[in-house]
Amino acid sequence: MENKLETYRAYIQKLLKDYANLGSPDTDVETQTIFDTDRDHYQLVYSGWKNRRRRYGCVLHLDIKNGKIWIQHDGTEIAIADELVKLGVPKEDIVLAFHEPLVRQYTGFAVG
């Protein structure tokens, strides 16, 4: 289990770093990766100001719980779940947590 956990951590961090390297759609907004490897919470957020208005938002939020990757939020067009599958993560180890539990059985991914 520990080897799988380390592999999943590495995959998530790689994908978030790759996406962060694409940059924000706005040059005044910073792209930040947040990695809590002790509790296995991972986020990519945008933070900054434009036209005297605050810009802040979570783009990606993934957790690792009980040996599975839980996608809490995916605000991208890349479908992070598909990217994880391409890296070798089995669909039964990916939970699309942004779908309500009753709907997850129809996604082709884990239910929880």
PyRosetta script that sets phi, psi and omega in degrees:
from pyrosetta import init, pose_from_sequence

init()
pose = pose_from_sequence("MENKLETYRAYIQKLLKDYANLGSPDTDVETQTIFDTDRDHYQLVYSGWKNRRRRYGCVLHLDIKNGKIWIQHDGTEIAIADELVKLGVPKEDIVLAFHEPLVRQYTGFAVG")
pose.set_psi(1, -39.1)
pose.set_omega(1, -178.1)
pose.set_phi(2, -61.8)
pose.set_psi(2, -40.9)
pose.set_omega(2, 178.7)
pose.set_phi(3, -63.8)
pose.set_psi(3, -42.1)
pose.set_omega(3, 178.1)
pose.set_phi(4, -63.6)
pose.set_psi(4, -41.8)
pose.set_omega(4, 179.0)
pose.set_phi(5, -60.8)
pose.set_psi(5, -46.1)
pose.set_omega(5, 178.3)
pose.set_phi(6, -64.0)
pose.set_psi(6, -39.1)
pose.set_omega(6, 177.8)
pose.set_phi(7, -63.3)
pose.set_psi(7, -45.5)
pose.set_omega(7, -180.0)
pose.set_phi(8, -64.3)
pose.set_psi(8, -40.6)
pose.set_omega(8, 176.5)
pose.set_phi(9, -58.7)
pose.set_psi(9, -45.5)
pose.set_omega(9, -178.7)
pose.set_phi(10, -64.4)
pose.set_psi(10, -42.5)
pose.set_omega(10, 179.2)
pose.set_phi(11, -61.1)
pose.set_psi(11, -47.7)
pose.set_omega(11, -178.6)
pose.set_phi(12, -62.0)
pose.set_psi(12, -46.7)
pose.set_omega(12, -179.0)
pose.set_phi(13, -63.1)
pose.set_psi(13, -39.8)
pose.set_omega(13, 178.7)
pose.set_phi(14, -62.4)
pose.set_psi(14, -48.1)
pose.set_omega(14, -178.0)
pose.set_phi(15, -63.6)
pose.set_psi(15, -41.6)
pose.set_omega(15, 179.3)
pose.set_phi(16, -67.6)
pose.set_psi(16, -39.1)
pose.set_omega(16, 176.9)
pose.set_phi(17, -64.8)
pose.set_psi(17, -43.9)
pose.set_omega(17, 178.7)
pose.set_phi(18, -59.5)
pose.set_psi(18, -44.9)
pose.set_omega(18, 179.8)
pose.set_phi(19, -66.8)
pose.set_psi(19, -39.3)
pose.set_omega(19, 178.6)
pose.set_phi(20, -62.6)
pose.set_psi(20, -35.4)
pose.set_omega(20, 179.8)
pose.set_phi(21, -65.8)
pose.set_psi(21, -18.8)
pose.set_omega(21, 174.6)
pose.set_phi(22, -69.8)
pose.set_psi(22, -22.6)
pose.set_omega(22, 177.9)
pose.set_phi(23, 84.7)
pose.set_psi(23, 171.6)
pose.set_omega(23, 177.7)
pose.set_phi(24, -79.6)
pose.set_psi(24, 151.7)
pose.set_omega(24, 175.5)
pose.set_phi(25, -66.5)
pose.set_psi(25, -11.2)
pose.set_omega(25, -179.5)
pose.set_phi(26, -126.4)
pose.set_psi(26, 127.3)
pose.set_omega(26, -175.9)
pose.set_phi(27, -67.3)
pose.set_psi(27, -18.6)
pose.set_omega(27, 178.1)
pose.set_phi(28, -84.8)
pose.set_psi(28, -3.2)
pose.set_omega(28, -177.4)
pose.set_phi(29, -113.0)
pose.set_psi(29, 128.1)
pose.set_omega(29, -177.9)
pose.set_phi(30, -85.3)
pose.set_psi(30, 143.1)
pose.set_omega(30, 173.7)
pose.set_phi(31, -99.7)
pose.set_psi(31, 126.6)
pose.set_omega(31, -177.8)
pose.set_phi(32, -125.0)
pose.set_psi(32, 137.1)
pose.set_omega(32, 170.9)
pose.set_phi(33, -102.9)
pose.set_psi(33, 138.6)
pose.set_omega(33, -179.6)
pose.set_phi(34, -125.6)
pose.set_psi(34, 116.0)
pose.set_omega(34, -177.7)
pose.set_phi(35, -119.7)
pose.set_psi(35, 113.9)
pose.set_omega(35, 172.8)
pose.set_phi(36, -107.1)
pose.set_psi(36, 89.4)
pose.set_omega(36, -175.3)
pose.set_phi(37, -78.3)
pose.set_psi(37, -12.8)
pose.set_omega(37, 175.4)
pose.set_phi(38, -74.8)
pose.set_psi(38, -39.4)
pose.set_omega(38, -177.7)
pose.set_phi(39, -110.2)
pose.set_psi(39, 0.8)
pose.set_omega(39, 177.4)
pose.set_phi(40, 58.9)
pose.set_psi(40, 55.0)
pose.set_omega(40, 172.0)
pose.set_phi(41, -119.1)
pose.set_psi(41, 134.0)
pose.set_omega(41, -175.7)
pose.set_phi(42, -137.7)
pose.set_psi(42, 131.4)
pose.set_omega(42, -179.0)
pose.set_phi(43, -139.5)
pose.set_psi(43, 155.1)
pose.set_omega(43, 168.4)
pose.set_phi(44, -125.1)
pose.set_psi(44, 123.8)
pose.set_omega(44, -177.6)
pose.set_phi(45, -129.0)
pose.set_psi(45, 155.8)
pose.set_omega(45, 170.7)
pose.set_phi(46, -105.5)
pose.set_psi(46, 138.9)
pose.set_omega(46, -177.9)
pose.set_phi(47, -147.4)
pose.set_psi(47, 129.7)
pose.set_omega(47, 177.6)
pose.set_phi(48, 164.8)
pose.set_psi(48, -164.6)
pose.set_omega(48, -178.2)
pose.set_phi(49, -131.8)
pose.set_psi(49, 146.0)
pose.set_omega(49, 173.7)
pose.set_phi(50, -149.2)
pose.set_psi(50, 129.3)
pose.set_omega(50, -179.7)
pose.set_phi(51, 51.4)
pose.set_psi(51, 44.9)
pose.set_omega(51, 177.8)
pose.set_phi(52, 62.7)
pose.set_psi(52, 20.7)
pose.set_omega(52, 177.6)
pose.set_phi(53, -121.3)
pose.set_psi(53, 138.5)
pose.set_omega(53, 178.7)
pose.set_phi(54, -71.5)
pose.set_psi(54, 134.7)
pose.set_omega(54, 175.0)
pose.set_phi(55, -119.7)
pose.set_psi(55, 117.8)
pose.set_omega(55, 177.7)
pose.set_phi(56, -152.2)
pose.set_psi(56, 137.2)
pose.set_omega(56, 176.4)
pose.set_phi(57, -173.3)
pose.set_psi(57, 148.1)
pose.set_omega(57, 175.5)
pose.set_phi(58, -84.0)
pose.set_psi(58, 125.0)
pose.set_omega(58, 178.9)
pose.set_phi(59, -94.1)
pose.set_psi(59, -44.6)
pose.set_omega(59, 179.0)
pose.set_phi(60, -136.7)
pose.set_psi(60, 139.4)
pose.set_omega(60, 175.4)
pose.set_phi(61, -142.1)
pose.set_psi(61, 117.3)
pose.set_omega(61, 178.7)
pose.set_phi(62, -127.8)
pose.set_psi(62, 144.9)
pose.set_omega(62, 174.9)
pose.set_phi(63, -127.3)
pose.set_psi(63, 157.8)
pose.set_omega(63, 169.3)
pose.set_phi(64, -115.0)
pose.set_psi(64, 120.5)
pose.set_omega(64, -179.9)
pose.set_phi(65, -135.2)
pose.set_psi(65, 128.9)
pose.set_omega(65, 176.5)
pose.set_phi(66, 51.0)
pose.set_psi(66, 41.5)
pose.set_omega(66, 175.8)
pose.set_phi(67, 78.6)
pose.set_psi(67, 7.7)
pose.set_omega(67, 179.3)
pose.set_phi(68, -122.9)
pose.set_psi(68, 152.0)
pose.set_omega(68, 176.3)
pose.set_phi(69, -92.3)
pose.set_psi(69, 121.2)
pose.set_omega(69, 179.3)
pose.set_phi(70, -103.0)
pose.set_psi(70, 116.6)
pose.set_omega(70, 177.0)
pose.set_phi(71, -90.6)
pose.set_psi(71, 102.8)
pose.set_omega(71, -177.2)
pose.set_phi(72, -77.9)
pose.set_psi(72, -35.4)
pose.set_omega(72, -179.8)
pose.set_phi(73, -152.9)
pose.set_psi(73, 135.6)
pose.set_omega(73, 174.3)
pose.set_phi(74, -134.1)
pose.set_psi(74, 99.4)
pose.set_omega(74, 179.7)
pose.set_phi(75, -99.3)
pose.set_psi(75, 29.4)
pose.set_omega(75, -178.3)
pose.set_phi(76, -113.1)
pose.set_psi(76, 174.0)
pose.set_omega(76, 174.3)
pose.set_phi(77, -99.8)
pose.set_psi(77, -1.0)
pose.set_omega(77, -174.6)
pose.set_phi(78, -86.2)
pose.set_psi(78, -13.5)
pose.set_omega(78, -175.3)
pose.set_phi(79, 56.4)
pose.set_psi(79, 82.9)
pose.set_omega(79, -176.6)
pose.set_phi(80, -56.3)
pose.set_psi(80, -31.4)
pose.set_omega(80, 177.9)
pose.set_phi(81, -61.0)
pose.set_psi(81, -42.6)
pose.set_omega(81, 178.9)
pose.set_phi(82, -66.2)
pose.set_psi(82, -35.2)
pose.set_omega(82, 177.4)
pose.set_phi(83, -66.2)
pose.set_psi(83, -38.3)
pose.set_omega(83, 176.8)
pose.set_phi(84, -64.9)
pose.set_psi(84, -40.7)
pose.set_omega(84, 177.7)
pose.set_phi(85, -62.5)
pose.set_psi(85, -41.8)
pose.set_omega(85, 178.1)
pose.set_phi(86, -60.3)
pose.set_psi(86, -30.9)
pose.set_omega(86, 178.8)
pose.set_phi(87, -79.2)
pose.set_psi(87, -10.6)
pose.set_omega(87, 177.4)
pose.set_phi(88, 113.1)
pose.set_psi(88, 4.9)
pose.set_omega(88, 177.6)
pose.set_phi(89, -77.4)
pose.set_psi(89, 123.9)
pose.set_omega(89, 178.7)
pose.set_phi(90, -66.2)
pose.set_psi(90, 145.3)
pose.set_omega(90, -179.4)
pose.set_phi(91, -57.4)
pose.set_psi(91, -30.8)
pose.set_omega(91, -179.8)
pose.set_phi(92, -72.2)
pose.set_psi(92, -4.9)
pose.set_omega(92, 175.2)
pose.set_phi(93, -107.0)
pose.set_psi(93, 12.1)
pose.set_omega(93, 179.3)
pose.set_phi(94, -123.6)
pose.set_psi(94, 124.5)
pose.set_omega(94, 177.9)
pose.set_phi(95, -110.1)
pose.set_psi(95, 124.8)
pose.set_omega(95, 175.0)
pose.set_phi(96, -86.4)
pose.set_psi(96, 80.4)
pose.set_omega(96, -172.2)
pose.set_phi(97, -67.4)
pose.set_psi(97, -14.9)
pose.set_omega(97, 178.0)
pose.set_phi(98, -76.3)
pose.set_psi(98, -8.7)
pose.set_omega(98, 171.8)
pose.set_phi(99, -95.7)
pose.set_psi(99, 143.2)
pose.set_omega(99, 178.4)
pose.set_phi(100, -64.0)
pose.set_psi(100, 151.1)
pose.set_omega(100, -174.7)
pose.set_phi(101, -52.9)
pose.set_psi(101, -36.8)
pose.set_omega(101, -179.2)
pose.set_phi(102, -67.8)
pose.set_psi(102, -24.2)
pose.set_omega(102, -177.8)
pose.set_phi(103, -87.8)
pose.set_psi(103, -25.6)
pose.set_omega(103, -173.8)
pose.set_phi(104, -56.7)
pose.set_psi(104, -30.7)
pose.set_omega(104, -178.9)
pose.set_phi(105, -63.0)
pose.set_psi(105, -17.5)
pose.set_omega(105, -177.7)
pose.set_phi(106, -99.7)
pose.set_psi(106, 1.2)
pose.set_omega(106, -174.7)
pose.set_phi(107, -86.8)
pose.set_psi(107, -18.2)
pose.set_omega(107, -174.6)
pose.set_phi(108, 87.6)
pose.set_psi(108, 0.6)
pose.set_omega(108, 178.1)
pose.set_phi(109, -114.6)
pose.set_psi(109, -179.3)
pose.set_omega(109, -179.0)
pose.set_phi(110, -64.7)
pose.set_psi(110, 155.0)
pose.set_omega(110, 178.8)
pose.set_phi(111, -96.6)
pose.set_psi(111, -17.3)
pose.set_omega(111, 179.6)
pose.set_phi(112, 160.8)
pose.dump_pdb("model.pdb")
